[in-house]
Amino acid sequence: MRFINLTPHIMVIKSEKRELILAGTKKPARLWSEYTKAEPINNITCVKRLRTSCTNTPKSQKDIWYIVSALVFDAFPERNDLVCPDTDAGAVRDSKGFIRHITRLVRR
């Protein structure tokens, strides 16, 4: 099995038995949206968002796991070949709060 990183970020995954570094892609999987006006709240402009499409998400292939953003992962609950980085408890951060690496992936 292999991983394909469909995010624009370098992905560093460290576990007890393995370290994996994957380059970011120039064509990440992206969700697209349409917006319509909504009633303002306390004089603050609001919109309603409808997710309309996703680009650069390949069809499932045997023995390939696609690493995508959490937004893309959540948009495709039927896809068992998509994973996303655990940027919560699974993330190791530097003193400024930036993620240095992750220790696990989220899957279905």
C-alpha positions as CSV (number, residue, x, y, z in Angstrom):
1,M,0.0,0.0,0.0
2,R,1.1,3.5,-0.6
3,F,0.0,7.1,0.2
4,I,-0.6,9.9,-2.1
5,N,-0.6,13.4,-0.6
6,L,-3.4,15.5,-2.1
7,T,-2.7,18.5,0.1
8,P,-0.4,21.4,-0.7
9,H,1.6,20.8,2.5
10,I,4.6,18.6,3.2
11,M,3.2,15.8,5.2
12,V,5.5,14.4,7.9
13,I,4.1,11.3,9.7
14,K,6.1,9.8,12.6
15,S,5.1,6.7,14.4
16,E,7.0,4.4,16.7
17,K,8.0,2.1,13.8
18,R,8.1,4.5,10.8
19,E,8.7,8.0,9.5
20,L,7.1,9.0,6.3
21,I,7.7,12.4,4.5
22,L,5.5,13.2,1.5
23,A,5.8,16.3,-0.6
24,G,2.7,18.5,-1.1
25,T,1.0,18.5,-4.5
26,K,0.7,21.5,-6.8
27,K,-2.9,20.3,-7.6
28,P,-4.5,19.7,-4.2
29,A,-8.0,18.2,-3.7
30,R,-10.2,21.3,-3.2
31,L,-13.9,21.8,-2.4
32,W,-15.7,24.6,-4.2
33,S,-18.6,26.5,-2.9
34,E,-21.4,28.9,-3.9
35,Y,-22.5,31.6,-1.6
36,T,-25.8,33.4,-1.2
37,K,-26.7,36.4,0.9
38,A,-28.1,35.7,4.3
39,E,-29.7,38.0,6.9
40,P,-27.0,40.0,8.8
41,I,-26.5,39.4,12.5
42,N,-26.0,42.5,14.5
43,N,-25.0,44.5,11.4
44,I,-22.4,41.9,10.4
45,T,-22.7,40.6,6.8
46,C,-23.6,36.9,6.6
47,V,-23.8,34.3,3.7
48,K,-25.0,30.8,3.3
49,R,-22.6,28.3,1.8
50,L,-23.3,25.4,-0.4
51,R,-20.5,23.0,-1.3
52,T,-20.8,22.4,-5.1
53,S,-17.9,20.4,-6.3
54,C,-14.5,18.9,-5.6
55,T,-11.5,19.0,-7.9
56,N,-8.4,16.9,-8.1
57,T,-9.8,13.9,-6.2
58,P,-8.9,10.8,-8.2
59,K,-11.1,7.7,-8.4
60,S,-10.3,4.9,-5.9
61,Q,-7.5,2.6,-6.8
62,K,-6.5,-0.7,-5.1
63,D,-3.8,-0.3,-2.4
64,I,-3.7,3.5,-2.6
65,W,-4.6,5.8,0.3
66,Y,-5.2,9.5,-0.5
67,I,-4.3,12.0,2.2
68,V,-6.7,14.9,1.9
69,S,-7.8,17.9,4.1
70,A,-10.4,17.2,6.8
71,L,-12.9,19.3,4.7
72,V,-12.5,17.0,1.7
73,F,-12.5,13.9,4.0
74,D,-15.8,14.9,5.5
75,A,-17.3,15.7,2.1
76,F,-16.9,12.1,1.0
77,P,-18.2,9.8,3.7
78,E,-18.6,6.9,1.2
79,R,-14.8,7.0,0.3
80,N,-12.9,4.5,2.4
81,D,-9.6,5.3,0.6
82,L,-9.4,8.8,2.0
83,V,-7.6,9.7,5.1
84,C,-6.7,13.1,6.7
85,P,-4.1,14.2,9.2
86,D,-5.1,14.2,12.8
87,T,-4.2,17.8,13.6
88,D,-5.6,17.7,17.1
89,A,-4.3,15.1,19.6
90,G,-2.2,13.5,16.8
91,A,-0.1,16.7,16.1
92,V,3.3,17.7,17.5
93,R,3.6,21.5,17.4
94,D,6.5,23.9,17.8
95,S,6.7,26.7,20.3
96,K,4.7,29.0,17.9
97,G,1.9,26.4,17.5
98,F,2.9,25.3,14.0
99,I,2.6,21.5,13.3
100,R,6.0,19.9,13.0
101,H,4.6,16.5,12.3
102,I,1.6,14.2,12.9
103,T,1.6,10.9,14.6
104,R,-1.6,9.4,13.1
105,L,-4.1,9.7,10.4
106,V,-7.9,9.8,10.6
107,R,-9.7,7.0,8.6
108,R,-13.1,5.5,8.4
